[in-house]
Amino acid sequence: MTDIFDYGYMPTSEISDIDKDEVARISAVHKERYEIVCKYGTASARLKSSVYYSGKEYEPFPTTGDFVRIIYSDCGDSQIIKTLPRQSFFSRRDPSPGRGEQAVSANFDYVFILSSLNHDLNIKRLQRYLTLSWQSGAVPVVILNKADLVDDYSEQLRMVEKVAVGVGVHAVSAKSGYGLDMLSEYLKPRKTIVFLGSSGVGKSSLLNALCGEEAMKVNDIREDDSKGRHTTTHRQLNMLPNGVMIIDTPGMRELGMWDVSEGLGEAFGDVEDYLGKCRFNDCTHGNEPGCAIKEAIENGALPAERWESYLQLKKEAKFTDDKAGYMKDKQQWQKDIAKWCKQNKKNGRKV
C-alpha cells in the first residue's frame, strides 16, 4: 500500500471531508490520460466527463503534481472527479478559448532555476525565471551547473547574487558531484522540486545525479556552445530514494508572464522600494523633477539595467494578459513619438 502523505499530501480545512484513500497525485499527463499514485500504487486515470467537460461549475484541469479525488478501479482506468486546491503552480494562458489560466505544474515547494556556467548564463532570462518562480508560490533556488567546465566562476556568481536578492545560489557539477551536498537543505522527504531552465543546462543530468541512477535519458550536447535537444518530452514527477520528488519538465521556458504582480515585487524588491517616493504621485519616471527612480539611478543606488529589466517584464506581462491593450498602448506610443519628431522639425530642431 502507498501512503499518499509520503507524496506530500497535506489535508486542509477546505478538503477535510475527503478520505485520504480517495486522494491521488498526478505523476504525469499524456493528453487525455493521467498517471497517478494512490493508496493502491501507480495507476492510470481519466477525467470524469460530466465534471470536467459539461459541469455547471468550472473545475480546473489537473496537471503534473496536482492532488485529485478519484474513484479507483482495479480493472481499468480510475476516474478523476475533483482537482484539489493547489499550494503553488506554474501557469500560462490556456489555448482553449474562454478558459483563461492553465496550470502546467502544481504543488511544489522549491523551484530550481538551472543555468550552466560555461555558456548558458543569461542574467535577463534569470530575472524572468525568478519573477515566475516567486509568482508560483514556491521558493526559488538558483543552480549554476557545469562548474567542472570553468576554472573560475567567481564573476558569474557575483552577477547572479546581485540580481537574485534573498535567493540561495549554488554552483554545482552534476557530472563530478561537486557542490551537490549544498543542496541537502532542500532535498527533504515529502518535498517537491520543479526544475526550470533551457535545454542543455543539465536538468536531466542533475536529476540522475541526485537520484543515483538514470531516471531520465540524457542527450549529448555541444559543450562549446551548450546547444542540444530537449531530453524530457513530458512533465514527470519522480520520487527519489530519499523521499524527495522532482518534476522535470520541458517547455517551462515558454511560460508566459501571466499576472506576475506578486512575483515582480519579490524579484525586484530593490526596484519597487523606490516606487511611491517620487515628488509627484503621477510621476512617469521620465524627466519629472523629484523622481526617486531617476535620482537612484543617477547616484548609483539602482542600476539602470535593473530598472530596464523591471519595465520589460511588466511590459511582457501586460502583453500576455491583454494583447489588445498592449498593442493599443504601443500604437499610441508610436503616434506620440511621431508627433514629437514632427514638432521638433517644425521648430528647426534636429531629431
N, C-alpha and C positions, 0 to 999 in steps of 0.2 A: 504494500500500500504506500502511496505517496502522500506526504504531508504538505498541503498547499502553503502552509506557513513557511516552509523551507524555501519556497519560491517568492517570498517577500510579501505575501498577503497580510494586510493589516485591516481588520474589520473596523468600520466606523459606525457612528450612530445612524448614518444615512442608510446603512445596509445591515443593521443589527438583526433584522428579521430573516436574513438569508442564511441557511445552513451551510457551513463551510464545505460539506460534502457535495454541495451543488456548485461550488466555485471551481473554475479552471483558469489557467493562464495561457494566453495565446503565445506560442513559441515561434510560429512562422505563418505567413499568409501566402497562399498560392491561388490568386484570382478569387474564385468563389468558395474555395476550400481552405480550412484552417487546421493547422497542427495545434493541439492543445496538450497541456499537462494538468491532470486532475487526480483525484483520490485513487483512481484505478490505473494510474500511469499515463503513458502517452496515448493519444487517440486522434482521430480526425473528426471534424465537425463542420456543419454548415449553419448559416443563419436561418432562423425561423422566418419564413416569408411574410406571414401575417403581422409580424412585429416590425421587421426592418424595411419591408417594401410597400406595405399597404396599411401600416398602423396609423392611427389618427394623430399620435404624438411622435415627435422626432426622436429616434433612438440612434445615437452615434454608432457608426460602423466601427467594429473593433479593429485593432491593428496590433502589431507585434508588441508584446509587453502588457497588453490590456488584461485585466481580470474580468471574467464574464460569468454569468449564471447559465448553467447548462441543464439540459435533460439528457442524462447519459444513456447511451445504447452500447451494449456489448456485441451487437451483431450487425453493426453498420455505423454510419455517421451519427454522432451525437448532435443535438440541436442547441444552438446558442440563442437564448431568449432575452438576454439583457447585457448591456455593457455597463460595468460598474464604474463609479466615479474615479477620475484619474488624479493622481497627485502631481504628475508632471507629464508633459508631452511636447513633441515637435510637431508642427503642423504646417500646412501650406493651403493655398486656395484649392478647394475641391473642383476638379474639372467638370463635374456634373452640374448643370445649371441649377441655381437656386439652393444648393446645399451649403454654400459658404465655406466653412473651415473643414479641412481633412487632416486628421491625425496620422502621422507616419511612424511614430514610435511613442510608447507610453510607459509611465510608471518606472522611471529610472532615478537614481539618487545622484549620480555624477555623470558629467559629460567629459570624456577625454578628447580634447581637441588636439589632433595629431598633425605634426608638421615634421619634415625632415630637415636636418641641419645642413645637408650638402647643397641642395638647390631649391627645394620647395618653399623655404621660408618666405612668406609674404605677409607683411605687417597689416596691410589694409584688409586682406582676407581674414587674418586672425581677429581683427577688431570686429568684423562682421560675425564670425563664429562666436565670439564672446557675447555679443549682443543677443544672438539667437539662443545661446545656452542659458543666459540669465533669464530670458523671457520664458524659457521652457518650464521653469520652476525648480530646476536642479542646480547643482553646484558645478561650475566649470573647472577643469584642471588642464593645463597646457602640457603636452608631452612632446618634447623635441627629440625625435627618433634619429637613429643612424649617427650617433656620437662617435662611432668607430671609424667614420669616413672623414672626419675633420681633426686636425691637430689641435686647434684652439677655437672653442666656440664661445668664449667669454663675451665677445662683442654681440653675437646673436642673442645670448642670454640677457644681456643688458637691454637690448632693444625690446625684447619681449616683455621683460619685467616692467619696463616703462609704460607699456600700454595695458598690461594685464594686472591692473591695480587690485590688490586683495585676492589674487588668484595664485594657487600653487603652480609653480613652473619647474619642470623636471627634465633634465637631459638624460636620455637612455639609449641603449642599443639593444634592440630585440635580438640581433644576431649574436652578440657576445654575452648578453646578460647584464651589461654594465648599467647601473642605476636602477634596476628593476626592484631592488629591495626598498627603495624610497617610495614605492607605490603601495607598500603593505598597509598603510593607514586607510586606504580606500578599498582594499580588497578584503572585505569582511563578509562573512556568511549572511545570506538573505539580502545583500545589497545588489543593485543593478547598475551597470555602467553602459553608456552608449558611446560608441566610437564615432567621431566626426572628423572628416578630413578628405582631401582629394586623393585621387588614385596615385599609387606609387609611394605613399608616405610610410607604408608598412603596417597598416591596420591588422591585416590577417597574420602577418609575422608576429606582431605583438601579442595577438590573441593566442597563437600557438605557443609562444614563449611563456605566457602566464599559465596556460593550460598544461604545459609539459608534454604535449603531444600535438599532432597535426589535426586540429579541429577544423581548420579551413585550408583549402589548397592555396598555395602561394605562386603567383605568376612571376616570371623573371621580368625585371625592368632594366632599362639602360641607366646605369648609375652615373654616367657622365651628364645626364640631363634629367634624371628622375622620372622619365616617361615610361608608362606601362599601361597594361589593360586592367580594368577592374577585376579583382578576384571574386568578390562577393557578387552574387547575382540576385539575391533576395534578402530581405531583412530576417535575421535569425537570432533567436535568444539561445545562448549557450551557457550551460551550467558547468562551472569549473569544479575540479575536485575539492577545492576548499569551501565550496558553497556559495561563491560569488557568481553573479550572472552577468554576461556581456552580450550586448546587442551589436553585432557587426552588421553594417548596413550600407548598401550602395545608394548613390544619388542624394545623400544628405547635403552635399554641397549645392544642390539645386533648390534647396528650401527657399521660399520667398520670404521677404521681410513682413510677415503677417502680424500687424498690431504689436509692434515691439516697443511701445512706450515705456514699459517697465524695464525691459532689457537694456534700452538705451540709458536709462537712469543709473543702472548698475554698472554697465560697461564704461560709461562716460560720466561718472560721478564728478570727476575733476572739472569737466566742462560745465555741467549743469549747476555746479556751485556758484557760477557767475551769473546765471540767468536770474532775472528779477532784481538785480542790483544796479541796473542802469539808471541814469537820471530820469529818463522818460519811460513810462510804462509801455508805450508802443514802439520802443526802440527796435529798429530793424538790424542793428549791429553792423551798420554800414559806416556812414560818415557823421552820425549824430554826435554831438558833444556829450561827454559824460557816459559813454558806452563802456560798461565794465568788461565786456569781451575784448573790445579793441584795445583798452588800456592793458589788460592782462597779456595780450599778445605782444604789444609794444615793449613791455617791461620784462618779457621773457618768462612770466609766470605760467603762461599757457602756450604750448607750441602751436603754431599756426596750422600745422598738418593735423593736429588733433581736432581742431575746430572744423577744418575742412572735411575730415572723415565723419564727424558727427553730422554735419549738414548733408553729406552724401547719403548716409544711411537713413536719415529722416526722409530724404527725397525718394529713396528706393522704397521705403515703407509706404509712402503716400502712393507711389506708382502701383505697388502690389494691391493696396487696399482700395484705391479709387483711380483706375487708369484714366477714366474720362476727366475727372477733376485735375489729375496731374497734367494731362495734355492741354487742358484749358489754361492752367496756370503757365505752362511753358509757352503757349502761343501768346499770352498776354505779355510775358516777359520779353519775347522776341519783338512784339509791337512796341514796347516801351524803349527797347534798345534802338530800334529803327527811328523812332520819334526823336530820341535824344541825339542820334547822329545827324539827322536832318536839321534839327535846331542849331546844332553847333556849326554845321556847314553854312547855314544861313547867316550866322553871326561871324563868319570868317575864321572860325577856329579849326585847327587840324584835329582829326579824329582817327 
